[in-house]
């Protein structure tokens, strides 16, 4: 079976690593991928030098190579309409159409849909004019959450604890157009532990995976700017299974049904970024694809065959995934300066000596040497009977690596132990 995976980061490496283990013996093509993915040994892997946003060339490749299934990693490709193009060509693809992917691509679309279908979320207002947004901010005060209404690689959210911080975010998004010209959603500040619930969806069929929790802030103690994620772990002991079950029944399934009712049924990975408030689980955000870095700890916990699961869901067959009992915890090593400006091309020593599972987020090969080639560079995964053991395993691996240009958080999972 020929499988094409779209994307280049740690999330796509984890998907490919898991798909490679399938008894269906897949041949993997990854576009564009990264050289770290060639370390996968369970199946043949070929990197395809086509950008993930070049829909026409990806479609041409899939048709010429008779690809059986395409799996889409990044959100931008989905918003470009890759699923629409593949479906029109009669190709099987695991990823939502452009219309369904608006659940991530437009915060306003998502919030209004939740409001319409009574899916629990924070109260909100949407603005495209700075002066109007500033007036509302002066009325309501802080703390408040400011979100850019569009794709921002996980960085377009500011949890402002002061009016000044919120005002700076509004200027950044509406006057300086830091993420492009668009709107902002201003949300009620909610409190409670966050968790990520990834579900495999086709229409109204919703298959939940285990939950994870990630760490968004750049530095120890949840300090510094928001990032795409600096680490993650699964399971999340602070979230009771009863609350997870409630979230599946009252959030994830209703949203899948809502999208179908609106004429844009969802197929692919529907990600719920949720918070357990005193009033129960509420939605912080929805994403239209595998989370990153949550995928890199959720898929190692998955015991079942991911490829077979996807094929079954595409056929609306019943799917009941099984999971390993061990805990998994992963730590991101990022380039100094990330999520701002950072350098590339720094050598990473001892990478080939690690016993831990490693997913490559932004690396390249130079002869025998591994070099940094992105903001988030590596994701080292530890496992153990408990989260404490998984954490110890992960950090043992991290501390073996030598690269003065990389930094990491020292406290991934400490609160969960």
KEMAR-31004 format. One record per residue (C-alpha): residue number from 1; x, y, z. Coordinates in steps of 0.001 Angstrom, whole numbers, plus 524288, in hexadecimal, padded with zeros to 5 digits. Layout:
% residues N
{NUM,{X,Y,Z}}
...
END
This chain:
% residues 417
{1,{80000,80000,80000}}
{2,{80534,80D65,7FC1E}}
{3,{80343,8182C,80643}}
{4,{80687,82689,80429}}
{5,{8088E,82EFE,81056}}
{6,{80852,83DBE,80E75}}
{7,{81128,845E4,81739}}
{8,{81F01,84767,81C34}}
{9,{81F39,847FC,82B1F}}
{10,{81EF1,83FC0,83762}}
{11,{8105E,83D41,83633}}
{12,{81217,83768,8289B}}
{13,{81DE0,82F8F,82D45}}
{14,{8155C,829C5,83811}}
{15,{80A59,826B2,82E7D}}
{16,{813DE,8203B,82516}}
{17,{81A73,818AA,83026}}
{18,{80D4A,81357,83486}}
{19,{80812,8107B,826DA}}
{20,{814BC,8093A,823B0}}
{21,{81188,7FF2F,82E46}}
{22,{804FE,7FAF3,82770}}
{23,{803AC,7EC9A,8238C}}
{24,{7FEBB,7F1DF,8167E}}
{25,{80D23,7F42F,812FF}}
{26,{80BE6,801F8,80DB3}}
{27,{81562,808C7,804B0}}
{28,{816B5,81681,80A53}}
{29,{81861,822E0,8027F}}
{30,{81A0B,82F6F,80A64}}
{31,{818F9,83CBB,803F7}}
{32,{821BE,843B8,80666}}
{33,{8257A,83CFD,8132B}}
{34,{832AF,83E99,819A4}}
{35,{83EB6,835FD,819A8}}
{36,{83C27,8317D,82784}}
{37,{83083,829CE,8226E}}
{38,{839DF,82107,81AE9}}
{39,{83D6A,81B1E,82829}}
{40,{83062,813BA,827B9}}
{41,{83396,80554,825D4}}
{42,{82654,7FE74,82639}}
{43,{822B2,80200,81834}}
{44,{82929,807B1,80C07}}
{45,{82925,81698,80C5F}}
{46,{82B21,81FEF,80109}}
{47,{82BCA,82EB5,80291}}
{48,{824CD,83620,7F7D0}}
{49,{82A38,843E1,7F526}}
{50,{81CF6,84A9C,7F3B7}}
{51,{818D0,85586,7FCE5}}
{52,{80D13,85222,80562}}
{53,{805A5,85DE2,7FFF8}}
{54,{807B1,85A65,7F1B0}}
{55,{7FA9E,8538B,7EFF9}}
{56,{7FB6B,851E1,7E134}}
{57,{808BB,84B34,7E192}}
{58,{804C5,84291,7ED07}}
{59,{7F895,83E70,7E5BC}}
{60,{8007A,83B95,7D97C}}
{61,{80A0A,8334B,7E179}}
{62,{7FF01,82BC3,7E81F}}
{63,{7F85F,828B3,7DB27}}
{64,{804E5,824C7,7D422}}
{65,{80958,81C0F,7DF69}}
{66,{7FBE2,8162B,7E1F9}}
{67,{7FBCE,81A2E,7F04A}}
{68,{7F1B9,81261,7F817}}
{69,{7F058,81BBE,80390}}
{70,{7F4FB,82988,80673}}
{71,{7F613,82EB7,81469}}
{72,{7F72A,83D63,81669}}
{73,{7FF10,842EF,821BB}}
{74,{7FF67,851E1,820EC}}
{75,{7F38C,85AB1,821E9}}
{76,{7F7D1,863F1,81706}}
{77,{7F703,85907,80CEE}}
{78,{7E926,855F9,81160}}
{79,{7E51E,86432,81072}}
{80,{7EAF0,86452,802B8}}
{81,{7E0DE,859FF,7FF12}}
{82,{7E990,84E1A,7FD1E}}
{83,{7DECF,844D5,801AC}}
{84,{7D525,84AE6,7F818}}
{85,{7DEAF,84932,7ECC5}}
{86,{7E202,83B14,7F031}}
{87,{7D3C4,8374E,7F21E}}
{88,{7CFF4,83D60,7E50F}}
{89,{7DA9C,83513,7DEB8}}
{90,{7D518,828C1,7E51C}}
{91,{7E05C,8271C,7EEA9}}
{92,{7DED2,822A9,7FCB7}}
{93,{7E373,82D03,8066A}}
{94,{7E2B6,82DEF,81542}}
{95,{7E09F,83C59,817A4}}
{96,{7D548,845FD,8175A}}
{97,{7D0E0,84E69,80C06}}
{98,{7D3E1,85CE7,80BEE}}
{99,{7C61E,85FDB,810D0}}
{100,{7C729,85653,81C3F}}
{101,{7D514,85ACA,81F6D}}
{102,{7CF8D,86849,82281}}
{103,{7CD58,862AF,83021}}
{104,{7DBD9,865DC,831CA}}
{105,{7DDED,86FD2,82705}}
{106,{7D419,8797D,82C8D}}
{107,{7D291,87B6E,83B26}}
{108,{7C62F,88349,83862}}
{109,{7C032,87823,8307C}}
{110,{7C34D,86E83,83B6D}}
{111,{7BE10,87729,8465C}}
{112,{7B17E,87A65,83F33}}
{113,{7AF56,86BFF,83C29}}
{114,{7B148,86875,84A83}}
{115,{7A7E2,8732D,84E66}}
{116,{79DB6,86E7E,844A0}}
{117,{79E6F,8604B,84900}}
{118,{79FF5,862C1,857B2}}
{119,{7ADA6,85D0C,8588E}}
{120,{7B3E3,86221,8652A}}
{121,{7BE37,86C94,862E9}}
{122,{7C281,879DA,86803}}
{123,{7BA2B,885E6,8655D}}
{124,{7BFEC,88DF7,85A32}}
{125,{7BF42,899C9,8512E}}
{126,{7C58B,89B6C,843B5}}
{127,{7CBFC,8A7FC,83EC9}}
{128,{7D327,8AC5B,83291}}
{129,{7D4F7,8BA98,83695}}
{130,{7DF0C,8BDFB,840EC}}
{131,{7D777,8C96C,846B1}}
{132,{7CB39,8C11F,848A9}}
{133,{7D337,8B627,84EBF}}
{134,{7DA3C,8BFBA,857C7}}
{135,{7CD39,8C57C,85C58}}
{136,{7C83C,8B7CC,85F8D}}
{137,{7D4F7,8B4C3,866B7}}
{138,{7D382,8C115,86EF7}}
{139,{7C592,8BCF9,8726B}}
{140,{7C86F,8AED2,875FA}}
{141,{7D661,8AFB0,87B1E}}
{142,{7E018,8A4A7,87D72}}
{143,{7E313,89987,87E35}}
{144,{7DE5E,896E7,87060}}
{145,{7E246,88E15,86501}}
{146,{7E58F,8941C,857BC}}
{147,{7E59E,88B14,84BDC}}
{148,{7E91F,88E13,83DD5}}
{149,{7DE1D,88968,834F0}}
{150,{7E630,8811E,82BC5}}
{151,{7F1AF,877E1,82AE2}}
{152,{7FD53,87C07,83319}}
{153,{804F9,86F4E,8350E}}
{154,{8001D,86E26,8430F}}
{155,{80579,87B90,846B4}}
{156,{7F9D6,884A2,84457}}
{157,{7F46F,883FC,85230}}
{158,{7F79C,88D3A,85D50}}
{159,{7F2B3,88AAF,86B1B}}
{160,{7F369,898A1,87010}}
{161,{7F39C,89A74,87ECB}}
{162,{7F3CE,8A95A,87DC3}}
{163,{7ECE0,8B354,87524}}
{164,{7FA16,8B80A,87042}}
{165,{7FDE3,8AA58,86BE9}}
{166,{7F0BE,8A8A7,8651A}}
{167,{7F211,8B5DF,85E66}}
{168,{7FF90,8B232,8595E}}
{169,{7F9D8,8A5A6,853C0}}
{170,{7EEF8,8AD3E,84CF7}}
{171,{7F8D9,8B6B0,8470F}}
{172,{80152,8AB3D,842C5}}
{173,{7F5FF,8A452,83BF8}}
{174,{7ED7F,8AF7E,83709}}
{175,{7F6D1,8BAD8,834A6}}
{176,{803C9,8B424,831B0}}
{177,{7FD3B,8A873,82AF7}}
{178,{80759,89F56,830E2}}
{179,{8002F,8933E,82BF4}}
{180,{7FA07,899E3,82014}}
{181,{7EE2A,8A274,81E78}}
{182,{7E299,89CFC,825F2}}
{183,{7D9F3,89D31,831E5}}
{184,{7DBC3,899FA,84024}}
{185,{7D32C,89239,84953}}
{186,{7D304,8975C,85746}}
{187,{7CF4A,88CBE,860EF}}
{188,{7CB99,88B63,86F12}}
{189,{7D710,88690,87740}}
{190,{7D4A3,878BD,87C2D}}
{191,{7DBFC,87199,886E7}}
{192,{7DF21,86338,888A2}}
{193,{7E828,8589E,88345}}
{194,{7E8C0,857A8,87477}}
{195,{7E8DF,84B07,86CC1}}
{196,{7E92D,84710,85E81}}
{197,{7DF41,83D43,8597B}}
{198,{7E23B,837F6,84BEB}}
{199,{7D752,830BC,844DD}}
{200,{7D6E6,829A6,837DA}}
{201,{7CA95,82E0B,830E2}}
{202,{7C2A1,82B20,824C1}}
{203,{7B5A6,8323C,82467}}
{204,{7AF02,82F4F,83153}}
{205,{7B80C,823DC,8348E}}
{206,{7C162,82832,83F5B}}
{207,{7CC40,81F68,8449E}}
{208,{7D39C,82565,85033}}
{209,{7E204,82307,852D9}}
{210,{7E84F,824B9,86041}}
{211,{7E9D3,832A0,8651A}}
{212,{7F695,83A03,86688}}
{213,{7FB15,846C0,86C6D}}
{214,{804FC,84FB5,86618}}
{215,{80D15,85B27,86B06}}
{216,{80BA0,86746,86279}}
{217,{8146C,8712B,86925}}
{218,{822B4,871B4,86530}}
{219,{8291E,87144,87297}}
{220,{82892,86A34,87FB7}}
{221,{81D3D,86D90,8889A}}
{222,{81487,870D3,87CFD}}
{223,{81C08,87D65,87A98}}
{224,{81F07,88420,86DC3}}
{225,{817BC,884DE,860D3}}
{226,{80E4E,87AD3,85B70}}
{227,{8146A,870DC,85249}}
{228,{80F99,865A5,849F7}}
{229,{811F7,85D30,85612}}
{230,{81E27,859FA,85E11}}
{231,{81A51,84C94,8630D}}
{232,{80EEC,84379,865B4}}
{233,{80AF3,8377C,86D3F}}
{234,{80068,82D1A,86DE1}}
{235,{7F8C5,8290F,875D9}}
{236,{7F462,83531,87D5B}}
{237,{7F137,83093,88B4E}}
{238,{7EAB6,83D54,88F65}}
{239,{7DFA3,83B34,8857C}}
{240,{7D610,83082,889E9}}
{241,{7D15F,826B6,87FB6}}
{242,{7C352,82ABF,882A4}}
{243,{7C67A,83896,87DFA}}
{244,{7CD28,83369,871C5}}
{245,{7C12B,82B1E,86EAB}}
{246,{7B87A,836F5,870FE}}
{247,{7C0C0,83F10,867AF}}
{248,{7BFA7,834BB,85D08}}
{249,{7B0C9,83446,85E52}}
{250,{7AE16,842CD,86063}}
{251,{7B8FC,84959,8589E}}
{252,{7BF88,840E1,84E5B}}
{253,{7B3AC,83963,8496F}}
{254,{7AAE3,84583,84924}}
{255,{7B53D,84CF8,8416B}}
{256,{7B671,841FC,83773}}
{257,{7A79A,84202,83640}}
{258,{7A751,850E3,83547}}
{259,{7B10A,850EC,82A03}}
{260,{7A903,84690,822F5}}
{261,{79C9D,84E70,82530}}
{262,{7A345,85A8B,81FAB}}
{263,{7A652,85367,81301}}
{264,{7B4D7,85190,81577}}
{265,{7B647,84402,81B9C}}
{266,{7C388,841C7,821D7}}
{267,{7CCCD,836B4,81E41}}
{268,{7D9F4,83596,824C8}}
{269,{7DF24,83956,83231}}
{270,{7D681,8427A,83A09}}
{271,{7DE87,847CB,8454C}}
{272,{7D819,84DA3,85137}}
{273,{7E062,856B7,8596A}}
{274,{7D884,8561F,865FD}}
{275,{7D8CD,85B72,873D3}}
{276,{7D2E3,85511,87FD0}}
{277,{7CC58,860BC,88669}}
{278,{7C43E,86091,892DA}}
{279,{7B863,85FDC,889D3}}
{280,{7BDE9,85401,88289}}
{281,{7C5B0,852C3,875D0}}
{282,{7C55B,85E63,86C94}}
{283,{7CB6A,86087,85F37}}
{284,{7D778,8691F,85E1F}}
{285,{7D953,86617,84FAC}}
{286,{7D702,85C08,84515}}
{287,{7E15D,857A7,83B6F}}
{288,{7DF3F,85053,82EC5}}
{289,{7EB05,84744,82FA9}}
{290,{7F413,83FDB,838C3}}
{291,{7F969,848BA,84375}}
{292,{807E5,84B40,84458}}
{293,{80E5A,84740,84D77}}
{294,{802F4,83F60,85339}}
{295,{8034F,835CA,847CE}}
{296,{81126,831FA,84B8A}}
{297,{80C86,82C89,858A8}}
{298,{7FEC8,8280E,854F0}}
{299,{802F3,81F58,8498D}}
{300,{80D55,81812,85196}}
{301,{80254,814F5,85B34}}
{302,{7F9CE,80F97,85040}}
{303,{7FAAD,800C2,84FBE}}
{304,{7F17F,7FF15,84414}}
{305,{7F546,8000F,835C0}}
{306,{7F372,80E75,83220}}
{307,{7F33F,80BD3,82387}}
{308,{7E887,8018E,824D4}}
{309,{7E0EB,80AAD,82DCB}}
{310,{7E131,8158C,823AC}}
{311,{7DD06,80C61,818C7}}
{312,{7D1EC,80730,82139}}
{313,{7CD40,814D0,824DF}}
{314,{7CD3B,818E3,81696}}
{315,{7C3F0,80D61,81454}}
{316,{7BBE4,810B1,8207D}}
{317,{7BF9A,803A6,826B4}}
{318,{7BF71,802A1,83586}}
{319,{7CC8B,805A2,83BC1}}
{320,{7D06C,802C3,849E6}}
{321,{7DE9C,806B9,84C10}}
{322,{7E722,8007F,8567E}}
{323,{7F1E1,80799,85DD5}}
{324,{7FE55,803F0,86504}}
{325,{7FE1F,80572,873C8}}
{326,{80B37,80CA8,8745A}}
{327,{80C65,81B52,875B6}}
{328,{81360,8234F,86B49}}
{329,{819A1,830A6,86D10}}
{330,{820DF,8388A,862DA}}
{331,{829BF,84464,86356}}
{332,{82C0C,84E03,8582F}}
{333,{839BD,852F3,85583}}
{334,{83880,86008,84E9C}}
{335,{84201,869A5,84880}}
{336,{845DA,874E1,85168}}
{337,{83D68,8808C,84DF2}}
{338,{83162,87866,84A8C}}
{339,{82628,87C22,84923}}
{340,{82CC6,88895,84461}}
{341,{838B2,88952,83B87}}
{342,{84207,87DD7,83C3C}}
{343,{84DB3,87840,8351F}}
{344,{84F37,86B6D,82DB8}}
{345,{85A11,86224,82A24}}
{346,{85F4B,85F03,837B2}}
{347,{864BD,85152,839AF}}
{348,{85D9F,8483A,84322}}
{349,{866A6,83E18,84919}}
{350,{86346,8309F,84ECC}}
{351,{855E6,83004,8481F}}
{352,{8588B,8227A,842B6}}
{353,{85C34,81D78,85058}}
{354,{84ED4,81FAC,856A3}}
{355,{846B6,813DF,85A8B}}
{356,{83A78,81C4B,85B9A}}
{357,{830BB,81E49,850B3}}
{358,{83438,82AD1,84957}}
{359,{82BCB,8322F,83FAE}}
{360,{8326F,83C00,836C7}}
{361,{82B80,8491D,83640}}
{362,{835AE,8515F,82F45}}
{363,{84289,84AA3,82BE1}}
{364,{84AC9,847C4,82004}}
{365,{8561C,83ED1,81D32}}
{366,{863C0,84360,8194D}}
{367,{86BA5,83731,8169E}}
{368,{86BA8,82FE7,8238F}}
{369,{867D5,83BF0,82B78}}
{370,{85A29,84054,82F7D}}
{371,{857A8,84EF9,82EA2}}
{372,{84CB9,85789,833E5}}
{373,{84387,85C39,8292F}}
{374,{837C7,8628B,82FBB}}
{375,{83216,86910,83BC2}}
{376,{82E0C,85C92,84275}}
{377,{838B5,852C9,83F3A}}
{378,{836DB,845CD,84671}}
{379,{82CDC,83EF7,84EF9}}
{380,{83244,834C7,8586D}}
{381,{82832,82B41,85DD7}}
{382,{829A8,823E1,86A88}}
{383,{820F7,818CE,86F2B}}
{384,{81EAB,8120E,87C13}}
{385,{814D3,80B6F,884DC}}
{386,{811F0,818E4,88AA5}}
{387,{8131E,826DB,885C6}}
{388,{81E7A,828D7,88F31}}
{389,{825C4,81D90,888B7}}
{390,{8225B,82284,87B18}}
{391,{82733,82FF5,87EEC}}
{392,{833F5,82A9F,8843B}}
{393,{835F5,822AE,877C6}}
{394,{8334D,82E67,86EEC}}
{395,{83CA4,83775,87616}}
{396,{8474B,82D17,87654}}
{397,{84698,82D3D,86791}}
{398,{845F3,83C0F,8667F}}
{399,{851F6,83DFA,86F0F}}
{400,{85A2E,834FA,8669A}}
{401,{858B0,83E3A,85B0E}}
{402,{8631C,84884,858EB}}
{403,{85FB8,854F0,8519F}}
{404,{861FE,8624F,857D9}}
{405,{857F3,86895,84ED4}}
{406,{84C87,86084,8540B}}
{407,{8444B,862DE,8602A}}
{408,{83958,85B54,866CB}}
{409,{8304C,85C2C,8725E}}
{410,{83471,854C1,87E8A}}
{411,{826B0,85371,8841F}}
{412,{81E9F,84BF0,87A1D}}
{413,{814BD,843E3,881BB}}
{414,{81971,847C5,88F67}}
{415,{80BF4,84C21,893D6}}
{416,{805CD,83F58,88F52}}
{417,{80E8E,83620,89713}}
END
